[in-house]
Amino acid sequence: MRRGVASIVCAVAVLALCPSAGFADGGPIMPLSEVQAGMDCTADTVIHATTISSFDVHVLGVVQEPQIGPRILIRASGPAVEGTGIAEGFSGSPVYCPDAMGEMRNAGAISAGVGDYGNDDALVTPIEQMLGEPVTPPSSAPRFTGRVRPLLGPLMVGGLSQSLLHLLQKAGASAGRTILAAPADAASSFPVQPLVPGASVAVGYSDGAIPTGGVGTVTYRDGANVYAFGHELDGAGRRSLLLQDAYVYSVIGNPNGLSYKLAAPGHTVGTLTSDTPNAVVGQVGPAPTLVPVHATARDLDTGREISLDSDDETAIGLPLGTSLVDVIAPMEAGQAATAIYDGPPGKRVRADVRDRGAPREPPAAAVLQPIRGDGIPGRRRPPAARARHRSHDRPVLGLRTARAGAVRIASRHEGRRSD
């Protein structure tokens, strides 16, 4: 009899723990049909370091956005967003609303700002859309005509000199993307973090000497599957990118524009596999296949060398239309050229760009142009942007770049020989 009672008690204990365990995995969801204006909800995101913080969310109503479909219009408040409002990098922050029984359910992800002063208002992507389920907005949903901007965090790039970073930032500005310098070796400053709802998540394009990636927030977890952002990354469909945790240094407030999280990608914990209009989806586990990109710049006096790994999506058909090596290799070549001269070159330098992988096309010739002596890019663009080549020339992440797999730079500079 006692054994039977003990079994019942254990079963009750397990049932009592089920909601919290499920909550960590995303929890029960709230269909859009149950979301009503006037609801008081909460949202989770990381404001500093890796600690998940909550803030209040008030539902203003359900609206119809002409380009992206139904969205939940909300207003945020509370200490976590005071002074900054909802910032870039908040995209994916899960919103939990109470159902008729008072149980908190996942209604979706904060995904876009609307341009209001203070950044208190935002749009939420319904969780059903993120999970790939059909959503029918209420017939009374008004058309939203405000200015909508996805809240994907700035593209963080590490390992570049100030002059090359400045060039990259100009290219990003023309593409509508904020680019910031990533703090060096962020992964060594914190332990590996679980990708649970509300945690920071990064999608990495490259790792190594020049790491690049964007930071957002995890919305939902279903076993090894991670759903985040509430909007697309590049809108390229099937992907094979680095799925990483991230560290948040601070949230930089800008009431007249978009605030943003100053954050950096951390440890690789899996692979981003899907890039859809309403979410990015990844799997915790093995990392994606990487293409080693090695740029060598040897100086008889100093002997400098940098190397990195770049994501290769060749096996899944190059969803961006070109390999990401085409983006990373020219940046690495430019950085190698800048490093070997310990400053901007005074004369034109010729570099041979060779691909050591499978034969494709004849090697490309890249002409490295000088930078003004003050280190600010002049009218003639520096190495990373000035590449004449025989291969395709299409913009990726705001840049036009040459196909390359390995780079060797040979030149003479003020009596100092390098090869």
Order of alpha helices (4+ residues) and beta strands (2+ residues): alpha-beta-beta-beta-beta-beta-beta-alpha-beta-beta-alpha-beta-beta-beta-beta-beta-beta-beta-beta-beta-alpha-beta-beta-beta-beta-beta-beta-beta
